[in-house]
């Protein structure tokens, strides 16, 4: 049976700033709701931008959601670090590429409207994380692309240094045999 849990968080001062988090089995999906409703407000003003406003509100809303969703999820729940302090909800989610962590993405909503519901969501997320296997291919620091990039750069520098020292050694050997 599929496990699902959905939580929508809103900013208490500006209810249009909202996000919906849905846990489906071992993954978390993020939907930044209310975004298409904010586009006309951002563009309101002169009559000259009416065609732009119409295009953005009718055509690009779906595209914008697809871009945001592709950047934010779904993310494996073991790659999510939740934090709830006072009236602020923070989620740091790691995007994986090729099985390794590539880049973190942080979602932070301040002055949340229902801290109790947020606490219940974090409790459900934490319980689900404990029940789920890690998607990590390699342990610890080896699970990050940055580590592998650093190792590769270090190896390149080591090879370069070794190659620079080798001609000096050969030249010193040639000089000693000439004596």
C-alpha positions in Angstrom: 0.0 0.0 0.0 1.3 3.5 -0.9 2.2 5.8 2.0 1.1 9.4 1.5 1.1 12.5 3.7 0.3 16.0 2.4 1.0 19.2 4.3 0.4 22.8 3.1 2.1 25.6 4.9 1.3 29.3 4.5 2.8 32.5 5.7 0.5 33.9 8.3 1.0 37.5 7.1 0.7 36.7 3.4 -1.4 33.5 2.8 -0.6 33.6 -0.9 2.9 32.5 0.0 2.4 28.8 0.4 4.0 25.5 -0.3 2.5 22.0 -0.4 4.7 19.1 0.6 3.6 15.6 -0.2 5.3 12.4 1.0 4.7 9.5 -1.4 6.4 6.4 -0.2 10.1 7.2 -0.1 10.0 10.6 -1.8 9.0 14.2 -1.1 7.3 16.4 -3.7 7.2 20.1 -3.4 4.5 22.3 -5.0 5.0 26.1 -4.6 1.3 26.9 -4.7 0.0 30.4 -5.4 2.9 31.2 -7.7 0.7 31.7 -10.8 -1.6 33.9 -8.8 1.3 36.2 -7.9 2.5 36.7 -11.5 -0.4 39.2 -12.4 0.3 41.1 -9.2 4.0 41.4 -10.0 3.2 42.6 -13.5 0.3 45.0 -12.6 0.8 48.6 -13.7 0.9 50.0 -17.1 -1.4 49.0 -20.0 1.7 48.4 -22.2 2.4 45.1 -20.4 -1.1 43.7 -20.9 0.0 41.2 -23.6 2.9 40.1 -21.5 0.7 39.7 -18.5 -1.8 37.6 -20.5 0.9 35.4 -21.9 2.6 34.8 -18.5 -0.7 34.0 -16.8 -2.1 31.7 -19.5 0.9 30.1 -21.1 3.8 30.0 -18.8 2.2 29.0 -15.5 2.4 25.3 -16.4 5.9 25.7 -17.7 7.0 27.5 -14.5 5.5 24.8 -12.3 7.3 22.1 -14.4 10.6 23.9 -14.0 10.2 24.4 -10.3 9.1 20.8 -9.8 11.9 19.4 -11.8 14.4 21.4 -9.7 12.8 20.5 -6.4 11.7 17.0 -6.7 10.8 14.4 -6.1 13.5 14.1 -3.6 14.2 11.0 -1.6 13.1 11.6 2.0 16.5 10.6 3.4 17.9 13.5 1.4 15.8 16.0 3.3 16.9 17.8 6.4 13.9 19.4 8.2 14.1 22.1 10.8 11.2 23.9 12.7 12.0 26.8 14.9 9.4 29.0 16.5 7.4 30.1 13.4 9.8 29.1 10.7 10.0 25.9 8.6 13.2 25.1 6.8 13.8 22.2 4.5 17.2 21.5 2.9 16.8 19.0 0.1 19.7 17.4 -1.8 19.2 16.9 -5.6 20.9 13.7 -6.7 22.5 13.1 -10.1 23.9 9.8 -11.0 23.2 8.5 -7.5 25.4 11.2 -5.8 24.4 14.4 -4.1 24.9 17.3 -6.4 23.4 20.5 -4.9 21.2 21.4 -1.9 18.0 23.4 -2.3 16.6 25.2 0.7 12.9 26.1 1.2 12.3 28.4 4.1 8.9 29.8 5.1 8.8 32.3 7.9 5.8 33.1 10.2 4.0 29.9 9.3 0.3 29.9 10.0 0.0 26.6 11.9 3.2 25.5 13.8 1.3 22.5 15.3 0.6 21.1 11.8 4.2 21.7 10.8 5.4 19.8 13.9 3.1 16.9 12.9 4.5 17.0 9.3 8.1 16.9 10.6 7.2 14.0 12.9 5.7 12.0 10.0 8.7 12.9 7.8 11.2 11.8 10.5 9.3 8.5 11.1 9.2 7.8 7.4 13.0 8.6 7.1 13.7 6.1 9.9 11.7 3.4 8.0 13.4 4.0 4.7 16.7 2.8 3.3 19.2 5.4 2.3 19.6 6.1 -1.4 23.3 6.7 -0.9 25.5 4.7 -3.2 28.7 5.4 -1.2 29.1 6.2 2.5 29.8 9.6 4.1 31.7 12.2 2.1 32.0 9.9 -0.9 28.2 10.5 -1.5 28.8 14.0 -2.8 29.9 15.1 -6.3 32.0 17.8 -4.7 34.2 15.2 -3.0 34.8 13.4 -6.3 35.5 16.7 -8.1 38.0 17.6 -5.4 39.7 14.2 -5.6 39.9 14.5 -9.4 41.4 17.9 -9.2 43.9 16.7 -6.6 44.9 13.8 -8.8 45.4 16.1 -11.8 47.6 18.4 -9.7 49.6 15.5 -8.3 50.2 14.1 -11.9 51.1 17.6 -13.1 53.6 18.0 -10.2 55.0 14.5 -10.8 55.6 15.3 -14.5 57.3 18.6 -13.6 59.7 16.8 -11.3 60.5 14.0 -13.7 62.4 16.1 -16.3 64.4 17.7 -13.5 65.4 14.3 -12.2 66.3 13.1 -15.7 68.4 16.2 -16.3 70.2 15.8 -13.0 71.0 12.2 -14.0 72.4 13.3 -17.4 74.5 16.0 -15.7 76.1 13.5 -13.3 76.9 11.0 -16.0 78.7 13.7 -18.1 81.1 14.4 -15.2 
